[in-house]
Amino acid sequence: MRRISLARIPWDGDEEPVRHLLEESLLEQGFDPFAWVDEPGKQYETHSHPHEECIWILRGTIRFVVGDHRFDLGPGDRLMLPRAMQHEALVGPEGCEYLVGQRR
């Protein structure tokens, strides 16, 4: 299985993202998805994960900071995080609902 690289993938759809379709896509890519909701202003201090992650936004906004890179994500956007990559996050003023796909 091919390893992922750090990347922001903007939404290119004309319609709002649909949860079950995104979940199906994550499963097809070998990720184990689960839904997550954060309250407005929630902050995640610098941390990493022992697995690859795909963060796929359903509603709201969130900003990820990885080193010198800042990634602002909104509905439909996704962020690919390689295993063990240090990152932090700040949820926007309306909160954020997203899918987290984990892959070992």
N, C-alpha and C positions, 0 to 999 in steps of 0.2 A: 504494500500500500504506500502510495506517495505521501510524503510529509508535507505539511502546509507551511507557507511563508506568511509573515506578518502582512496583512492587507486589509484595506477597507474596500468593500464591494458595494457601490451605491445601488439603490433600487432603480430598476429600469422599467418597472411595470407601470401601466396606466391606471391601474386600480389599487386599492388598499391591499396590503398583505393579508393573506388568509392563513390562519394558524395551522389548520390541518394539512394544507398544501406545503407549507414550509417544513412542518414536522416530517412529512413524507420525503421531502427532498433531503433533509438531514439524515434520515434513516438510509436512504439510497447511497449517501456519501460515506456511510459507515460510522456516523455519529449516534450516540445515545442522547436524544433530546429530552429536556424537561422545561416547563414554563417557570418564569420567575417574575415577580412584581416588586418594584422598589418605590418607596415613598419619595415625594419631592425633596430634593436636596441631599439625599442619601449619599454618603461619601465612602469610598473604599480606599483604604491606605494601600501603599505599594505592597504587592504580593505576587505570587506566581502559582501555577498549578502543575501537577505531575503528569498532565495529559494535554493534548491539543484541545482547543475550544473554538467553537463558532458561536458568536453572539449575534442573534438575528432579531431585530427590533420589530415589535408588533404595533406599539403605540407609545407616544411620548418621545423623550430625548435623553441621551446620555453621552458624556464625553469621556473617552479613554485617553490616558497619557501613557505612552510607551517611550521611555528615554526622552529624546528631543521631539518626538512626534506627537501631535494631538489629532485625535479622530473624533469628530462630532457626528453622531449617528441619530437618525430619525426613522420613522416608519419605513420598513422594507430594507433599510441598510443593514449590512452585517460586517462584523470584524472577525478576521481569522487570526487567532493567537496561537503561535507555536508553543509546544511544551516548554515549561520552565521560564517563559518570558516574563520579566518583571513588568507590572503595569499597575495603574491606579485608575479610579473612575469617579465621576461626579454626575449624579442624576439631575436632570433638568427640573424646572419649576412645576411641571405638570406630572411628574413622576414618569415611570417607564415600565412597560411590560415587554418582556422579550423571551425568546427561546434560547436556551443554552444547550449546545450540542457538545458532548465530550467524546473524545476518541483517544484510546491508548496507543 
